[in-house]
Every structure is written in C-alpha cells, then in structure tokens.
Amino acid sequence: MEFGRLDESELHHIDFTLPGEPASNKIVLTGKPVRNPGVYVGCAKWGREEWVGKIYPSNTRERSFLKHYVEHFNAIELNITHYKIYGEPGIRRWADKAKNKDFLFCPKMYQGLTHRGKLDGRHPLLNEFFRGIVAFEEHLGPIFVQFKDTFSPKRKEQLFNFLSYFPKDLQFFLEVRHPGWFAKMSEWEDLLSYLRDNNMGAVITDSAGRRDCVHMHLTLPKVFVRFVGNSLHPTDFARIEDWVKRMKYWLNKGLKELYFFVHMHDEATSPE
C-alpha cells in the first residue's frame, strides 16, 4: 500500500487526530445501539509468506494460507479481485474455506471497470464481475469500488450513471481519491447525497499523507474503514486507539455494521 505514504521522518509532524463527528451522521444513526451489530476486522490479503511462523503455523504452504487466515480474522478486504475477474468455481473454493464461520469477503471491483477509460458501456464486464463474486453467497460482504487519484468531480455524472447499474441487493462502498472531491463542499455534498439516496457507503481511508480522505461521513448505518499504517511506527498505536474510541461511539449511536481493514506499507506487519 503506497497511497498516502510519507517518509518516516515526516510522521511526527502530521496531525493524526480524527476529524469531529459530521452533523449529517445523525441522519443515518438512530442514537441508540442496535442488538448484535456486525463488527468485521481483517487485512487486505492472505497470501503473505512473512506470516508463516507468525499467524500461520511453521511450514504452512501457500495453498493453506486462507485456511489459517480465517482462524484469526472474520473478514478480508479482497484486493485480488481488483486485478482479475474470477469465475464461480474459483470463488466457491475460497468461500468453502470459511464454511460454517461468520466470515465475509469484501471484494474490490475489477480495475478494468474502474481504472481504464470511460465508464460508459461497461455492462457486459460488470455482469461478468458480479456473476463471479455472488458465488461467495452468505460469505459475501460489501463490494469495495475504488477510483484512481485522477478521477475528478468533472466525471461526476458519468460516475452516477455507472453506479446506477449496480444491483440493488448487494452492498457497495465507494472510495474516491482525487483532492477535488474534498476541496469543494458542493461536489462532496453531491456525492454524499447520491450515496445516501442509493444505500451506498463512502469508504474512509486513513493515511498519513492524505488527511482529506479521513472524512468520517456515514451515508448509511454502516462504515468501511481502510487504516493505512506505517509498519508499526509508534504513531500507529495512538491512531488505532483513537479509532477504537470512534468505533465505540458509532456503535453506541446505532451503527449496524463495521468493517475495519488494516494496511501497512510493509504488509508483513499487518497482523500486529
């Protein structure tokens, strides 16, 4: 994970304080805790050899990594689906590793849909992507839709048209990165309003070098957080403590589902 990466010497100069609670969050939070909210925590991948002897037993082979991953976490931000469209057989093999567990896969949308060219005319490819991931069945969590840093608010109408073709029975969270979305309040409010009206969420990404992406806005009573740490730098621990407090606050105010995924610039340290 390179997004928002800064040199270690700069980290002590960053204000990592989480922003205050937006007033608009009261629109989607009832103010009272729900019974048995879903709390899901995990990493972005399971295939790390450095985790052998750490959370995977010694001598574990790669084909068994997922089998052991589901023993430690109850969700994964599935980045592998960003690079290739997987068919039903492959998806089912992964889902079988989580059989009889409260475990969710949160697949990242294929980059051929979100990162290449115009968004128009993508229906056949969209259908192919969805046809594969629905094979997760009860283990399918929210679908993570990310757009690259150059995707600006100038393409807002194109974005809304693209999102309108998404199945209504699946849950989606959107991540935008272009600074223009956050710099102009009217553009940001338009995006939040669209997501709120269409039961979609706005991904919150907490990284050192892009504090504008730590927006804290909820458009439904669910949240999807991407915490980008600095490979166990001392600031990581204080940041996590702040997040624990904010997540507890949201849960006490009626949050129904919480997804918290840890990234590190050196992913070998993500489990810690």
C-alpha distance (Angstrom), angle and dihedral (degrees) to the residues before:
residue distance angle dihedral
M1 . . .
E2 3.82 . .
F3 3.81 98.8 .
G4 3.81 110.6 120.7
R5 3.79 93.3 0.1
L6 3.80 117.4 163.6
D7 3.77 132.3 -178.1
E8 3.79 111.5 -90.8
S9 3.81 89.7 -116.9
E10 3.82 89.7 64.7
L11 3.79 98.3 51.2
H12 3.80 97.3 85.1
H13 3.82 88.9 57.5
I14 3.82 94.6 56.9
D15 3.79 121.0 97.9
F16 3.81 100.7 -134.3
T17 3.81 93.4 178.9
L18 3.79 110.5 133.6
P19 3.82 114.0 -117.8
G20 3.79 119.5 -105.2
E21 3.77 122.5 -90.6
P22 3.83 111.6 -79.4
A23 3.80 112.8 -124.3
S24 3.82 89.9 -131.8
N25 3.83 90.9 67.2
K26 3.80 86.9 78.0
I27 3.80 87.1 69.9
V28 3.81 91.5 69.0
L29 3.82 102.6 26.6
T30 3.80 117.3 75.2
G31 3.80 94.7 -153.8
K32 3.80 93.3 -117.6
P33 3.83 129.0 86.1
V34 3.79 117.8 -105.9
R35 3.78 122.4 -131.8
N36 3.81 114.0 -98.6
P37 3.82 101.3 -5.7
G38 3.78 116.9 -163.9
V39 3.81 112.4 -106.9
Y40 3.80 114.4 -175.8
V41 3.79 125.6 -179.4
G42 3.78 130.9 177.5
C43 3.78 150.9 115.1
A44 3.80 133.3 -86.1
K45 3.79 98.1 -106.3
W46 3.77 141.1 11.6
G47 3.82 101.0 -152.0
R48 3.80 102.2 90.2
E49 3.78 117.2 132.3
E50 3.82 89.4 -162.7
W51 3.81 88.6 69.1
V52 3.81 91.6 64.9
G53 3.78 106.1 107.6
K54 3.81 89.3 15.7
I55 3.82 106.0 66.4
Y56 3.80 97.2 -18.2
P57 3.81 117.5 66.7
S58 3.79 116.7 -103.1
N59 3.81 113.7 -84.5
T60 3.83 92.7 20.8
R61 3.79 110.2 158.0
E62 3.79 122.4 -135.7
R63 3.80 94.2 -108.3
S64 3.83 88.3 62.9
F65 3.80 97.8 47.7
L66 3.82 95.2 97.9
K67 3.80 91.4 47.3
H68 3.82 88.8 60.0
Y69 3.81 95.8 36.9
V70 3.81 91.7 63.5
E71 3.81 88.9 56.6
H72 3.83 91.0 63.2
F73 3.81 105.6 34.3
N74 3.80 135.4 31.0
A75 3.81 98.3 -145.1
I76 3.77 144.1 25.0
E77 3.78 132.2 -154.9
L78 3.77 93.4 -133.0
N79 3.80 105.4 -143.7
I80 3.80 93.7 165.5
T81 3.82 90.6 79.2
H82 3.81 88.8 61.4
Y83 3.79 91.4 70.9
K84 3.79 102.6 42.0
I85 3.79 139.0 16.5
Y86 3.79 108.8 -117.6
G87 3.77 123.2 -152.6
E88 3.77 127.8 -132.2
P89 3.86 97.0 -91.9
G90 3.81 94.2 55.9
I91 3.80 93.1 45.0
R92 3.80 91.5 50.4
R93 3.80 91.3 52.5
W94 3.80 89.6 56.8
A95 3.79 92.7 44.5
D96 3.80 90.3 51.9
K97 3.82 89.2 61.7
A98 3.82 88.0 64.4
K99 3.79 95.9 44.6
N100 3.82 113.5 147.6
K101 3.81 91.2 8.0
D102 3.80 131.0 110.0
F103 3.79 90.8 -119.4
L104 3.81 129.8 138.7
F105 3.79 132.5 -160.7
C106 3.83 112.4 -150.0
P107 3.81 103.7 -163.6
K108 3.78 122.0 -155.2
M109 3.80 112.9 -131.4
Y110 3.80 116.5 -104.0
Q111 3.81 112.8 -90.1
G112 3.79 91.5 -133.6
L113 3.80 85.9 71.0
T114 3.80 100.7 41.5
H115 3.81 107.8 26.0
R116 3.80 106.7 37.5
G117 3.78 125.0 73.3
K118 3.77 127.4 -51.6
L119 3.79 123.1 -10.8
D120 3.80 93.8 -134.0
G121 3.79 120.7 105.8
R122 3.80 96.2 18.1
H123 3.80 96.7 126.3
P124 3.85 97.6 111.4
L125 3.81 91.9 49.2
L126 3.81 91.2 44.2
N127 3.78 90.3 52.6
E128 3.80 91.1 49.3
F129 3.82 91.0 51.7
F130 3.80 93.6 48.4
R131 3.81 92.6 44.3
G132 3.79 89.0 61.9
I133 3.79 102.1 42.7
V134 3.80 96.6 47.5
A135 3.81 85.2 69.4
F136 3.82 86.2 78.4
E137 3.83 84.2 74.2
E138 3.83 110.4 173.5
H139 3.81 89.7 6.7
L140 3.81 94.2 60.8
G141 3.78 112.7 111.6
P142 3.80 128.0 -179.6
I143 3.79 117.9 -40.1
F144 3.79 112.9 -121.7
V145 3.83 114.0 -139.8
Q146 3.79 113.4 -167.9
F147 3.80 128.6 -177.2
K148 3.79 123.1 -161.8
D149 3.79 126.3 -105.8
T150 3.82 93.2 -97.4
F151 3.82 94.4 56.9
S152 3.80 100.2 106.4
P153 3.83 134.8 -174.9
K154 3.81 87.5 -99.0
R155 3.81 85.1 81.8
K156 3.80 93.8 49.8
E157 3.81 97.1 118.2
Q158 3.79 90.8 46.7
L159 3.81 88.3 51.2
F160 3.80 94.0 50.0
N161 3.79 91.3 48.6
F162 3.82 90.4 50.5
L163 3.81 92.7 49.3
S164 3.82 91.3 49.1
Y165 3.81 89.9 70.9
F166 3.80 94.0 58.6
P167 3.83 116.7 112.4
K168 3.79 111.9 -97.4
D169 3.80 93.3 -142.4
L170 3.82 94.0 63.1
Q171 3.80 127.3 74.4
F172 3.80 120.2 -121.8
F173 3.80 135.5 -171.1
L174 3.80 120.1 -167.2
E175 3.81 127.5 -149.1
V176 3.81 120.2 -165.0
R177 3.79 120.3 -178.5
H178 3.79 108.3 178.8
P179 3.85 107.6 113.2
G180 3.81 89.7 -132.1
W181 3.79 92.0 74.5
F182 3.80 90.8 61.3
A183 3.81 100.4 33.1
K184 3.80 97.3 63.5
M185 3.81 114.1 51.8
S186 3.82 94.2 -155.0
E187 3.82 91.6 58.2
W188 3.79 92.2 46.4
E189 3.81 92.8 47.9
D190 3.82 90.9 49.3
L191 3.79 90.1 54.0
L192 3.80 94.1 46.3
S193 3.80 91.3 47.7
Y194 3.80 91.9 52.0
L195 3.81 92.2 48.7
R196 3.81 91.9 46.5
D197 3.81 92.3 50.6
N198 3.81 91.9 48.5
N199 3.82 99.7 43.9
M200 3.79 93.7 -112.2
G201 3.79 128.1 134.5
A202 3.79 134.3 -133.1
V203 3.81 113.4 -126.9
I204 3.82 113.9 -126.6
T205 3.80 111.3 -144.4
D206 3.80 118.0 -168.3
S207 3.80 111.7 -163.6
A208 3.80 131.9 148.7
G209 3.78 98.4 -118.4
R210 3.81 101.1 40.8
R211 3.78 108.5 49.6
D212 3.81 91.2 161.1
C213 3.82 89.2 72.5
V214 3.83 90.9 62.1
H215 3.80 89.2 81.7
M216 3.84 100.2 147.6
H217 3.83 94.0 -150.8
L218 3.81 118.6 145.9
T219 3.80 118.2 -159.6
L220 3.81 94.2 179.1
P221 3.82 132.5 14.9
K222 3.80 90.8 -86.0
V223 3.81 132.2 79.0
F224 3.80 135.7 -158.0
V225 3.82 114.0 -162.0
R226 3.80 126.5 -172.5
F227 3.80 108.2 -163.6
V228 3.81 110.9 -163.7
G229 3.77 107.7 -163.2
N230 3.78 130.3 -173.3
S231 3.79 100.9 -118.3
L232 3.83 96.9 -81.8
H233 3.78 96.0 -43.4
P234 3.86 108.9 164.9
T235 3.81 90.7 -105.8
D236 3.82 90.2 62.4
F237 3.79 92.3 69.3
A238 3.81 96.0 51.7
R239 3.81 89.7 46.7
I240 3.80 91.7 53.0
E241 3.81 90.5 50.9
D242 3.82 89.9 54.5
W243 3.79 90.0 50.1
V244 3.80 91.8 50.8
K245 3.81 89.2 55.6
R246 3.80 93.3 47.9
M247 3.79 93.6 46.9
K248 3.80 90.7 49.9
Y249 3.81 89.2 50.6
W250 3.82 91.9 51.7
L251 3.79 92.6 46.8
N252 3.79 90.2 51.3
K253 3.80 89.3 50.6
G254 3.79 96.3 53.3
L255 3.80 108.5 -80.3
K256 3.81 108.0 162.8
E257 3.80 101.9 -168.4
L258 3.79 132.7 20.4
Y259 3.80 126.0 -170.7
F260 3.81 116.7 -173.7
F261 3.79 119.5 179.1
V262 3.79 125.2 -175.1
H263 3.78 121.5 -144.6
M264 3.78 125.8 180.0
H265 3.80 129.3 -169.5
D266 3.78 82.7 -127.3
E267 3.80 100.8 41.5
A268 3.80 90.4 -165.1
T269 3.83 86.1 82.0
S270 3.82 98.1 48.1
P271 3.84 96.7 102.0
E272 3.82 92.7 58.6
